[in-house]
Amino acid sequence: MRQTEYQKDLIEALKAPEEAAAYLNAALEEGDKDAFLLALRNIAEANGGMKVVAERAHLNRESLYRTLSRRGNPEIRTLFNLLHGMGLRLSVEPSPLGKQAAA
């Protein structure tokens, strides 16, 4: 598959952890599993590819490909390991409507 200039620029930008985190958070905000998995694949590519990330995350490369495929459904432990392998972590923060929702 030939990369477009946009894809090359995106992968280059995602090498910065702050950019990768913002990109992943934007995908989470969309609430679309496919967008989230695509974001994880792009960040993995920016971090040296699936083989490198799988090694860092102590995951099987083939399993990682399946996990991040369109049909993938990563378990929370796999997600934590994957993010750690890419220099990221998962966190939860209150939404602007948090106080209203709690009332």
C-alpha positions as CSV (number, residue, x, y, z in Angstrom):
1,M,0.0,0.0,0.0
2,R,1.4,3.3,-1.1
3,Q,1.4,6.0,1.6
4,T,0.0,9.4,0.7
5,E,1.8,12.6,1.7
6,Y,-0.9,13.1,4.3
7,Q,-0.2,9.7,5.8
8,K,3.5,10.3,5.8
9,D,3.1,13.6,7.6
10,L,0.6,12.1,10.1
11,I,3.0,9.3,10.9
12,E,5.9,11.7,11.4
13,A,3.8,13.9,13.6
14,L,2.7,11.0,15.7
15,K,6.3,10.3,16.7
16,A,5.8,13.1,19.3
17,P,4.1,11.6,22.3
18,E,2.0,14.7,22.8
19,E,0.7,14.5,19.3
20,A,0.0,10.8,19.6
21,A,-1.9,11.3,22.8
22,A,-4.0,14.1,21.3
23,Y,-4.7,12.0,18.2
24,L,-5.8,9.0,20.3
25,N,-8.0,11.2,22.5
26,A,-9.7,12.7,19.5
27,A,-10.4,9.2,18.2
28,L,-11.9,8.3,21.7
29,E,-14.1,11.4,21.6
30,E,-15.6,10.2,18.3
31,G,-16.8,7.1,20.1
32,D,-16.0,5.0,17.0
33,K,-14.1,1.7,17.7
34,D,-12.8,1.6,14.1
35,A,-11.4,5.2,14.4
36,F,-9.8,4.2,17.7
37,L,-8.2,1.1,16.3
38,L,-7.0,3.0,13.3
39,A,-5.4,5.6,15.5
40,L,-3.6,2.8,17.5
41,R,-2.3,1.3,14.2
42,N,-1.1,4.7,13.0
43,I,0.6,5.4,16.4
44,A,2.2,1.9,16.3
45,E,3.6,2.7,12.8
46,A,5.0,6.0,14.1
47,N,6.7,4.0,16.9
48,G,8.6,1.7,14.6
49,G,5.9,-0.6,13.4
50,M,4.0,-3.5,14.8
51,K,7.0,-5.7,15.4
52,V,8.8,-3.1,17.4
53,V,5.7,-2.1,19.4
54,A,4.8,-5.8,20.0
55,E,8.3,-6.4,21.5
56,R,8.1,-3.3,23.7
57,A,4.6,-4.2,24.9
58,H,5.5,-7.9,25.4
59,L,2.8,-8.9,23.0
60,N,2.8,-11.4,20.2
61,R,3.1,-9.6,16.8
62,E,0.4,-11.7,15.1
63,S,-1.9,-11.2,18.1
64,L,-1.3,-7.5,18.0
65,Y,-2.3,-7.4,14.3
66,R,-5.5,-9.2,15.1
67,T,-6.2,-7.0,18.1
68,L,-5.9,-3.8,16.0
69,S,-7.8,-5.1,13.0
70,R,-11.2,-3.8,12.1
71,R,-12.7,-6.8,14.0
72,G,-10.3,-6.4,16.9
73,N,-11.6,-6.0,20.4
74,P,-8.6,-5.3,22.7
75,E,-8.8,-6.4,26.3
76,I,-8.0,-3.8,28.8
77,R,-4.7,-5.5,29.8
78,T,-3.6,-5.6,26.1
79,L,-4.5,-2.0,25.7
80,F,-2.5,-1.0,28.7
81,N,0.5,-3.0,27.5
82,L,0.2,-1.6,24.0
83,L,0.0,2.0,25.1
84,H,2.9,1.4,27.5
85,G,4.9,0.0,24.6
86,M,4.2,3.2,22.6
87,G,5.1,5.5,25.5
88,L,1.5,6.4,26.4
89,R,-0.9,5.6,29.2
90,L,-4.6,5.5,29.6
91,S,-6.3,8.0,32.0
92,V,-9.7,9.1,32.9
93,E,-10.7,12.7,33.6
94,P,-14.0,14.4,34.5
95,S,-16.0,15.7,31.6
96,P,-17.2,19.3,31.6
97,L,-20.7,17.9,32.4
98,G,-19.3,15.7,35.2
99,K,-20.9,17.6,38.1
100,Q,-24.3,17.9,36.3
101,A,-24.3,14.2,35.5
102,A,-23.6,13.3,39.2
103,A,-26.5,15.5,40.4
